Amino acid sequence: MTRETIEKLLSEVKDGNLTVNQALEHFRDFGSKDLGYANIDTHRELRTGYPEVIYGQGKTPDQVAGIIEFMLTRPHNILATRINEETYLKVLEICPEAVYNKIARTITILRKEIPVPSSFISIITAGTSDLPVAEEAAVTAEIFGNRVERVVDVGVAGIHRLYGKLPFIRQARVHVVVAGMEGALPSIVAGLVDKPVIAVPTSVGYGASFGGLSALLGMLTSCASGISVVNIDNGFGAGFLASMINRL
């Protein structure tokens, strides 16, 4: 339940268009809704400004569909991450307007338009192999009402590719930089811009990259200032944080 929803209910009670008991029905699941296999936080958008997001990995298609079916009774936008095609097809049965991003492995359902700030978020990838994580970040930021601009495949093996994009990149309010291998790109970007950089290590790389650990440690030990680092392959976390910064 959002602040706007509560204000509308209270106004309707005040104006006599809604009885107290009718208004109380809207609060029946206020706080949380226990589905047995999931306990949905219905208070989160009022508390934090952002609704609960569904993490699909490890959940069955029926569980994800059941969670979405309840969330459809609320007016907020819906985002589910780490979703496979089988789960998406199950969700389509209850929500034909659900949109699946195959690269990001996300489902989005747009229930309301959110005013978009004039500022934008840049999402920069070192390589094409980093796109699934970058797209998860982009979809997350977009469903929460942000303009996102993508700059793809400008990693340190050919850093001249980045320099041509710098005049545009520097216009962004916050940067999400996604890289695997040795994870050097966020340090370079942070040394060239005057806005926050959110570094995202990916599990892309050969054996000694240790599934993204090398990139993670490289980003954490960066000598450039203004960098924050999220977990390996955590595009959602980066997109969420970028949204919070862009909408301050």
C-alpha positions as CSV (number, residue, x, y, z in Angstrom):
1,M,0.0,0.0,0.0
2,T,1.4,3.4,-1.0
3,R,1.1,6.8,0.7
4,E,-1.1,7.9,-2.2
5,T,-3.5,5.0,-1.7
6,I,-3.9,5.7,2.1
7,E,-4.4,9.4,1.5
8,K,-7.1,8.6,-1.1
9,L,-8.9,6.2,1.3
10,L,-8.8,8.7,4.1
11,S,-10.2,11.5,1.8
12,E,-13.0,9.2,0.7
13,V,-14.0,8.4,4.3
14,K,-13.8,12.1,5.2
15,D,-16.0,13.0,2.2
16,G,-18.5,10.3,3.1
17,N,-17.9,8.3,-0.1
18,L,-16.5,5.4,1.8
19,T,-17.6,3.9,5.2
20,V,-15.0,3.2,7.9
21,N,-15.6,-0.6,7.5
22,Q,-15.1,-0.4,3.7
23,A,-11.9,1.4,4.3
24,L,-10.7,-1.1,6.8
25,E,-11.1,-3.9,4.2
26,H,-8.3,-2.3,2.2
27,F,-6.1,-2.6,5.3
28,R,-6.9,-6.3,5.8
29,D,-3.4,-7.4,4.5
30,F,-1.6,-4.2,5.6
31,G,1.9,-5.1,6.7
32,S,2.2,-8.5,5.1
33,K,0.4,-11.3,3.4
34,D,1.2,-14.9,4.2
35,L,0.8,-17.2,1.3
36,G,2.3,-20.2,3.1
37,Y,5.4,-20.4,0.9
38,A,6.0,-16.6,0.9
39,N,5.2,-13.7,3.3
40,I,4.9,-10.7,1.1
41,D,5.9,-7.3,2.6
42,T,3.0,-5.1,1.6
43,H,4.2,-2.2,3.7
44,R,7.6,-1.9,2.0
45,E,6.7,0.8,-0.6
46,L,5.1,3.0,2.1
47,R,8.2,2.5,4.3
48,T,11.0,2.7,1.8
49,G,9.5,4.2,-1.4
50,Y,10.0,1.0,-3.4
51,P,7.8,-2.1,-3.5
52,E,9.0,-5.6,-2.7
53,V,10.8,-7.3,-5.6
54,I,10.6,-11.0,-6.4
55,Y,13.8,-13.0,-6.5
56,G,12.9,-15.9,-8.8
57,Q,15.9,-18.1,-8.5
58,G,15.0,-21.1,-6.3
59,K,11.3,-20.5,-6.5
60,T,9.0,-22.8,-8.6
61,P,7.0,-21.3,-11.5
62,D,3.8,-21.8,-9.4
63,Q,5.3,-19.9,-6.5
64,V,6.4,-16.9,-8.6
65,A,3.0,-16.8,-10.3
66,G,1.2,-17.0,-7.0
67,I,3.2,-14.1,-5.6
68,I,2.6,-12.0,-8.7
69,E,-1.1,-12.9,-8.6
70,F,-1.4,-11.4,-5.1
71,M,0.8,-8.4,-6.0
72,L,-1.6,-7.6,-8.9
73,T,-4.2,-6.7,-6.3
74,R,-2.0,-3.7,-5.4
75,P,-1.4,-0.7,-7.6
76,H,2.4,-0.7,-7.7
77,N,4.8,-1.8,-10.5
78,I,6.1,-5.4,-10.3
79,L,9.6,-6.6,-10.9
80,A,10.8,-10.2,-10.7
81,T,14.5,-11.1,-11.2
82,R,16.3,-14.3,-12.2
83,I,13.3,-15.7,-14.0
84,N,13.5,-18.5,-16.6
85,E,11.2,-18.9,-19.6
86,E,9.1,-21.7,-18.0
87,T,8.2,-19.4,-15.1
88,Y,7.5,-16.5,-17.5
89,L,5.0,-18.7,-19.4
90,K,3.3,-19.5,-16.1
91,V,3.0,-15.9,-15.2
92,L,1.5,-15.1,-18.6
93,E,-1.5,-17.2,-17.7
94,I,-2.5,-14.8,-15.0
95,C,-1.0,-11.6,-16.5
96,P,-0.9,-11.3,-20.3
97,E,0.8,-7.9,-20.0
98,A,3.9,-9.2,-18.2
99,V,7.1,-8.4,-20.2
100,Y,10.0,-10.8,-20.2
101,N,13.6,-9.6,-20.8
102,K,15.4,-12.7,-21.9
103,I,18.9,-11.2,-21.5
104,A,18.2,-9.7,-18.0
105,R,16.0,-12.7,-17.0
106,T,13.4,-10.3,-15.6
107,I,9.7,-9.9,-15.6
108,T,8.2,-6.5,-15.4
109,I,4.6,-5.5,-15.1
110,L,3.8,-1.8,-15.4
111,R,0.8,-0.8,-13.3
112,K,1.4,3.0,-13.0
113,E,3.5,5.6,-14.7
114,I,6.2,7.1,-12.5
115,P,7.4,10.7,-13.2
116,V,10.9,10.3,-14.7
117,P,13.6,12.8,-13.5
118,S,15.4,14.8,-16.2
119,S,18.7,13.3,-15.0
120,F,19.7,9.9,-16.2
121,I,21.7,6.8,-15.2
122,S,24.5,5.5,-17.4
123,I,25.1,1.8,-17.4
124,I,28.5,0.9,-18.8
125,T,29.8,-2.6,-19.6
126,A,33.4,-3.7,-20.1
127,G,32.3,-6.5,-22.5
128,T,29.3,-7.9,-24.3
129,S,29.5,-10.9,-21.9
130,D,28.6,-8.6,-19.0
131,L,25.3,-7.7,-20.7
132,P,23.0,-10.0,-18.6
133,V,24.1,-8.3,-15.4
134,A,24.0,-4.9,-16.9
135,E,20.5,-5.4,-18.3
136,E,19.3,-6.6,-14.9
137,A,20.5,-3.2,-13.5
138,A,18.9,-1.3,-16.4
139,V,15.5,-3.0,-16.1
140,T,15.5,-2.4,-12.4
141,A,16.2,1.3,-12.7
142,E,13.7,1.7,-15.5
143,I,10.8,0.0,-13.7
144,F,11.4,2.4,-10.8
145,G,11.0,5.4,-13.0
146,N,14.5,6.3,-14.4
147,R,15.9,7.1,-17.7
148,V,18.8,4.7,-18.5
149,E,21.4,5.1,-21.1
150,R,23.6,2.1,-22.1
151,V,27.2,2.2,-23.1
152,V,28.3,-1.3,-24.1
153,D,31.7,-3.0,-24.6
154,V,34.2,-0.3,-23.8
155,G,36.5,-2.3,-21.5
156,V,40.2,-1.8,-20.9
157,A,41.4,-4.1,-23.7
158,G,40.4,-1.2,-26.0
159,I,40.0,1.8,-23.7
160,H,39.9,4.2,-26.6
161,R,36.3,3.1,-27.1
162,L,35.3,4.6,-23.8
163,Y,36.9,8.0,-24.5
164,G,34.7,8.7,-27.5
165,K,31.6,8.3,-25.2
166,L,32.9,10.4,-22.3
167,P,31.2,13.7,-23.2
168,F,27.8,11.9,-23.1
169,I,28.7,9.7,-20.1
170,R,29.6,12.8,-18.0
171,Q,26.1,14.1,-18.3
172,A,24.7,11.2,-16.2
173,R,23.9,11.7,-12.5
174,V,25.2,8.3,-11.5
175,H,27.1,5.6,-13.3
176,V,26.8,1.8,-13.0
177,V,29.9,0.1,-14.4
178,V,29.8,-3.6,-15.0
179,A,33.0,-5.6,-15.5
180,G,34.4,-9.1,-15.1
181,M,37.9,-10.4,-15.7
182,E,40.2,-8.2,-13.6
183,G,37.4,-5.6,-13.0
184,A,39.4,-2.5,-13.9
185,L,36.8,-0.4,-15.8
186,P,35.1,1.2,-12.7
187,S,38.4,2.6,-11.5
188,I,39.0,4.2,-14.9
189,V,35.5,5.6,-15.1
190,A,35.6,7.0,-11.6
191,G,38.9,8.8,-12.4
192,L,37.2,10.6,-15.3
193,V,33.8,11.7,-14.0
194,D,32.5,13.8,-11.1
195,K,29.5,11.6,-10.2
196,P,29.1,8.4,-8.1
197,V,30.2,5.1,-9.6
198,I,28.5,1.9,-8.7
199,A,30.8,-1.0,-9.6
200,V,29.4,-4.4,-10.4
201,P,31.8,-7.3,-10.6
202,T,30.6,-10.2,-12.9
203,S,31.5,-13.8,-12.9
204,V,32.8,-13.5,-16.5
205,G,36.4,-14.6,-16.9
206,Y,38.8,-17.6,-17.0
207,G,39.9,-19.8,-14.1
208,A,42.0,-17.3,-12.0
209,S,39.0,-14.9,-12.0
210,F,37.5,-17.3,-9.4
211,G,33.9,-16.7,-10.6
212,G,34.1,-12.9,-10.2
213,L,36.2,-12.8,-7.0
214,S,39.1,-11.2,-8.8
215,A,36.9,-8.4,-10.2
216,L,35.3,-7.9,-6.8
217,L,38.6,-7.5,-5.0
218,G,39.9,-5.3,-7.7
219,M,36.9,-3.0,-7.4
220,L,37.1,-3.0,-3.6
221,T,40.8,-2.0,-3.6
222,S,40.4,0.7,-6.3
223,C,42.5,3.8,-5.8
224,A,39.8,5.9,-7.5
225,S,37.4,7.8,-5.2
226,G,33.6,7.8,-5.3
227,I,33.2,4.1,-6.0
228,S,30.7,1.8,-4.2
229,V,30.7,-1.9,-5.0
230,V,27.9,-4.4,-5.0
231,N,28.0,-8.2,-4.9
232,I,29.1,-10.4,-7.8
233,D,26.5,-10.4,-10.6
234,N,24.2,-8.2,-8.5
235,G,22.7,-6.1,-11.3
236,F,19.5,-5.6,-9.3
237,G,21.4,-4.1,-6.3
238,A,23.2,-1.7,-8.6
239,G,20.1,-0.6,-10.4
240,F,18.2,-0.1,-7.2
241,L,21.0,2.0,-5.6
242,A,21.4,4.0,-8.8
243,S,17.6,4.7,-8.8
244,M,17.8,5.9,-5.2
245,I,20.7,8.3,-6.0
246,N,19.1,9.6,-9.3
247,R,15.7,10.3,-7.6
248,L,17.1,12.1,-4.5
